[in-house]
Amino acid sequence: MRLGRVNLTLSDRRGLLSLGGESPLSWRERFIRFPWSLFLLLVILASVGFVILYSAVGGEDNIRLLFRQMARFGVGLVIMLVLGLMGGEKIYRRYAYLFYGITLALLIAVFFAGTIGMGARRWLSIGGFLLQPSELMKVALIMALARYYHDRSATMRLGSEDLAIPLVMIAVPAAFIMKQPDLGTAIMVIAVGAVIMVVAGLSWQLIVGAITVFGASFPLAWNLLHDYQRRRITTLFFPEQDPLGAGYHIIQSKIAIGSGGVTGKGFMGGSQSHLDFLPERHTDFIFSVLAEEWGFLGGMALLLLYGLIIFRTLIIATQANDRYGVLVSVGMTSLFAFQVLVNIGMVIGLLPVVGIPLPFVSYGGSSLLTLMMAMGFSAHISLYSKHHGRSV
Amino acid sequence: MLDDEHERFQVDAQRRLWLIGGGLLGGFSILGGRLFYLQVMKGGEYRNLAENNRISLQPISAPRGRIFDRNGQILVDNRPDFRLAVTPELAGDFLGLIDRLQPIINLSEGQRNAIFKRLHKQRSFLPLQIKSHLTWEEVSRIEAQIHTFPGVTIQVQSIRDYPQGVSAAHLLGYIGEVNERDEQIFPAIHFRSGDSVGKSGMERQYEKELRGREGVREMEVNATGRQIRELRKGPPRPGQDLKLTIDLGLQQAAEAALAGQSGAVVALDPRNGRVLAMASQPSYDPNQFIRGFSSEEWKTLISDPDRPLGNKAIQGQYPPGSTFKMVVALAAMAEGKMDDKEHFYCPGHIIREKHKFYCWRRAGHGQVGLVQALAQSCDVFFYKLAEKVGIDAIERQARRLGLGDVTNIGMAGEGAGLVPSRSWKRAIQGIVWYPGETLITAIGQGYLLATPLQMANMIAAIANGGTVYRPTLVDWAEDELPEVLQWGRINESHLALVKKGLEEVVHGRAGTAKRSKSEWVRTAGKTGTSQVVRHKRKESGMIIKSDNDRHKDHALYVSYAPASPTEEAQLALAVVIEHGGHGSSAAAPVAKKLIDYYFAPPGERDTGSKPDEVGESELDAVG
């Protein structure tokens, strides 16, 4: 049993929790190699987020919401440090399938026994804690796919089964998440999976072929839909058709952002944000608050901050020592980047409103903790990067 | 081999990674570009939108002007109306709450359904109106246990109140919700949907003065319409109060005298044309237009053959009957066709062109002069006089006394009456005027029509020496001169003779209104009976009485008082009782009651119904 080996290594004094034959990194080395610049960028981002959140929740009156978010971030930082610093060589790769399997089981359990909230069945109540398996699945899928391609590429070139099997690995959880329904997370899972498949080294013919088949099936599926289903999709993409319903959020959000102008209305000065015009203003639509109060300059500054973080995590991917490391870190990077793109895209009216929070800024715990896990895994890759000659 | 493979992957992966990175950069560039578009290029436009978003202009209704009688008695008032409203958001269990309120407010099934329908249309933090026009008992019962009714409020709203009820209802009119026609009639007023507007009577005539100008409150609101705070307030300008020339006591005396009958009374001040009373019966309660009718009540009201909604004083047009005889007499004297010595013999009828023209008195009046002919209302005298005078002179004299044209008193729907002439008949019927038609015109029948207001104005002109004033209802200012329609151009001696005849009507031994002498003042008058249907007669000339009450003649009486050579007349009035029978028995007693009321020394007045001295107590706003 592998669990037995875990117990065995717990008593290994040279490297707590580390596994594998080669000599583990010393704590000193781990601290030196830890990507502190990424850590710092995240702390800055979260701090900016707190300022925006303070305004979005309405200031002093709801300060407890801010404190709660700060506490969550604190927990998140611990998770990142633990995952990044304490993981030994190859350990995450070894347990990737197990992690994926358990998460998938939880996801299926949600389907049958989940807690319903806000019109969707997303949560699983385990010992008083509400667990959202779809969030865990984002990370688990990245690790499982990375493990798959890592194992395959060691022996042979990638073939068409290397397209098919990962597609199944992606499609099954995506289908369950879609069913909850949580369209945003499902799209996120699929998009991140697709990035890993591209970077894994599938031949371009296969990729183009897959895209072609996928694209060709769209008109077919469209014809099979009922009228009301089509209508639901068209309002998703053309919210202006329904200005008092689905379109309302996006119209108000655009007014808030546009009225911010170049320099914004100042901290706590956003009329749209503070007069309840803006729905979900401390969660999914928090970017509108920033853009209204800090203007174009504030918005661009936040984009720049996100860009730096993405750039920093992408660097980790380029420096990863093996295929698993590359794929995991690019997966985590794209998970983070896609959430930023989709959230801001929907808030500024470029993408349909699907319910994706803005990383490290939106109020809420699930997404934050997932991203902190992702950052932790990325940091772990960084510890064992090429320069250090270690395999993860 | 493995290293080669790994090396190859490394190179390939680097390429693909930067491809992904490039894609992400592209995505971020699009976001940045979009932000630039929204905030820098379209910023001003959205800033405007944002401003509109947060300011909601709310009207503050202006209190509508009140209406008083000449003595300051209130005729039309505003009063608070108590309404029960529930804020569904605060109520929690809305259905349960309504069920618990049910024993107090007794909603009908229909009302409940209407409430539930509105419940789903309205935002749940806005109060939903459950019931209006709460009684005091309902208000106090709800207030007593208001803490057990979450979300329940009693709202107070100003509504129109007609404290005199059915009294002067036609004159005052009522208000209702504005419709398209109203908007065309008052192009200068900017109505909003749901606004109230005068629908008839004074309420409509003086809409512009009464309504005032609504104020506006600029409220900062959030996206759902919830009010945050007041930004600015433009106070409303209250409507102007209106003081009428009506004397409420006289008005109510008139209504009491008419009670149970269908008819109208108009009382004027002959010195200036001011309307002292204008009553039309049966009447209606204008408060019902504010409360709302049930379909049953409405059906009853509009299908009543006595037309309670119509103002008979200005809309009712009746043949003036014998009251017209004074016109014929004046015409004859003005034409020089008669002097005070003129006498005719009345055998009870005359025959012209094979037609018998009867006097009302079969036996005839014998030899009569003008005074007796007026006093006893001899028909044959006026047949013969009319033959001498001719229709043209009669028509001229009638118009000189204000008949045949609207007075423009300032109320919608006023009837013009009708004074026939040769040219009129040719134009309308295309045939010539027959001499016989002159005869029946002379006794106020045939084509002739006049409204009670015109008849009152006619007798007022006779009382004041011949001046026809435009009747007015509004007491504007002390120094405002009355408007004159016809200056007095009646020879004084002619007038004196007619007046003598009119006095004999009341005070002569054979006068037709001798039983209606006033206790307090000497009066003059003229009875009239106007035919509704052509009477069937026996060979002997006796009228065969119809059994149908609706075929009974209208009873008329015009009068003025005091009738004295030294004193100016202060009151002129016309009474019409539809299907009342004879003027002497049905209409003259009504006039007597009014005159008695008006001239009785203080303390001796018997109005039949006392004016409401207390009025509506001022209600403190509750809740």
Contacts between the chains, C-beta under 8 A, distances in Angstrom:
chain1	res1	chain2	res2	distance
A	153	B	5	6.9
A	153	B	9	6.1
A	154	B	2	6.8
A	154	B	5	7.8
A	195	B	20	6.0
A	198	B	16	6.0
A	198	B	19	7.8
A	198	B	20	7.2
A	199	B	13	5.9
A	199	B	16	4.6
A	199	B	17	6.1
A	199	B	20	6.5
A	201	B	9	5.7
A	201	B	12	5.5
A	201	B	13	6.7
A	201	B	16	7.4
A	252	B	53	7.8
A	252	B	223	6.2
A	254	B	38	6.4
A	254	B	46	6.9
A	255	B	46	5.3
A	255	B	49	4.8
A	255	B	50	5.3
A	255	B	53	6.4
A	256	B	50	7.2
A	257	B	35	7.3
A	257	B	38	5.2
A	257	B	39	6.3
A	257	B	46	7.3
A	258	B	38	4.5
A	258	B	39	6.0
A	258	B	42	5.2
A	258	B	43	5.8
A	258	B	45	6.8
A	258	B	46	2.6
A	258	B	47	7.3
A	258	B	49	7.5
A	258	B	50	7.9
A	259	B	43	7.0
A	259	B	46	4.3
A	259	B	47	4.4
A	259	B	49	6.9
A	259	B	50	3.8
A	260	B	39	5.6
A	260	B	43	7.3
A	261	B	39	5.6
A	261	B	40	7.4
A	261	B	43	3.8
A	261	B	44	7.7
A	261	B	47	6.6
A	262	B	39	6.4
A	262	B	40	5.6
A	262	B	43	6.8
A	271	B	50	6.0
A	271	B	53	7.6
A	271	B	54	5.3
A	272	B	50	5.6
A	272	B	53	6.8
A	272	B	54	7.8
A	275	B	53	7.7
A	275	B	54	5.4
A	275	B	220	7.0
A	275	B	221	7.3
A	275	B	222	4.0
A	275	B	223	6.7
A	275	B	228	6.3
A	276	B	222	3.7
A	276	B	223	5.1
A	276	B	224	6.3
A	276	B	226	7.2
A	277	B	53	5.8
A	277	B	54	7.4
A	277	B	222	6.3
A	277	B	223	3.7
A	278	B	223	7.4
A	279	B	223	7.7
A	291	B	35	6.8
A	291	B	38	7.9
A	291	B	39	6.7
A	295	B	39	6.1
A	296	B	35	5.8
A	296	B	36	6.5
A	296	B	39	4.1
A	296	B	40	5.5
A	296	B	43	8.0
A	299	B	35	4.8
A	299	B	39	7.0
A	300	B	32	6.1
A	300	B	35	6.8
A	303	B	28	5.8
A	303	B	31	6.1
A	303	B	32	5.9
A	303	B	35	7.8
A	306	B	28	7.4
A	307	B	25	7.6
A	307	B	28	5.8
A	310	B	21	7.8
A	310	B	24	6.0
A	311	B	21	7.6
A	314	B	17	6.5
A	314	B	20	7.6
A	314	B	21	5.2
A	317	B	17	5.5
A	318	B	14	6.0
A	318	B	17	5.6
A	318	B	18	8.0
A	322	B	6	7.4
A	323	B	6	7.5
A	323	B	9	6.0
A	323	B	13	7.4
A	326	B	13	5.2
A	326	B	17	7.3
A	330	B	17	6.0
A	330	B	20	6.4
A	333	B	20	8.0
A	334	B	20	6.6
A	334	B	24	7.6
A	337	B	24	4.9
A	337	B	27	7.7
A	341	B	24	7.4
A	341	B	27	4.6
A	341	B	28	7.2
A	341	B	31	6.9
A	344	B	31	5.2
A	345	B	27	7.9
A	345	B	30	7.9
A	345	B	31	6.6
A	348	B	31	6.9
A	348	B	34	5.0
A	348	B	35	6.4
A	348	B	38	6.2
A	349	B	34	7.7
A	349	B	38	7.9
A	350	B	30	7.0
A	350	B	31	7.6
A	350	B	34	5.8
